[in-house]
């Protein structure tokens, strides 16, 4: 279930905070046929770079997905 209370992760420091706190992160498609659809949810960030983010052993391009840290 998608939480209505979340923070969109954009900066490296936000990804660091999410990873250190092991916060649940929802991943949404930004464009195409699945725009706005949840691709994965409720898992912590494992790794990130300027180009991609690793969640649940899968890599997602930062430019193509939105990462939402669940706050409540």
Order of alpha helices (4+ residues) and beta strands (2+ residues): beta-alpha-beta-beta-beta-beta-beta-beta
